[in-house]
Amino acid sequence: MMIRIIVVFAVTTLFVFFPEIFPRCEYCRKIKLRKCFQFHKSVSLKLTYKGNLSLCKKCCKKYNFTSLDKFRKHMRVEKRIEYTVRYNL
């Protein structure tokens, strides 16, 4: 009985902390190990991937993201360009 409780607790803990152990990069959308990320910040109290803003080292190096603010500006410009190309042609 005690072993079953411990196993259930361990599995529940793994599910709760899975987005913290294996975050998803916001740019390339890949799930990687936590040590592969340069930036990892909690943006809300959600326990899912939407609660964290993470950028992997590979994307930071490739696109020269030195901060999360640069990433946010880049994404804003990218969305604006996509909108103008899609709807204003």
Number of C-alpha atoms within 10 A of each C-alpha: 5 7 8 9 9 11 11 12 11 12 10 12 11 13 12 13 13 14 20 20 14 17 26 24 23 18 15 11 12 13 16 15 14 17 11 15 19 17 17 17 11 14 11 11 9 10 15 15 18 15 15 21 18 24 26 26 16 14 16 18 11 8 11 12 19 12 12 16 10 12 18 12 11 14 14 12 12 11 12 12 11 12 11 10 10 9 7 7 5
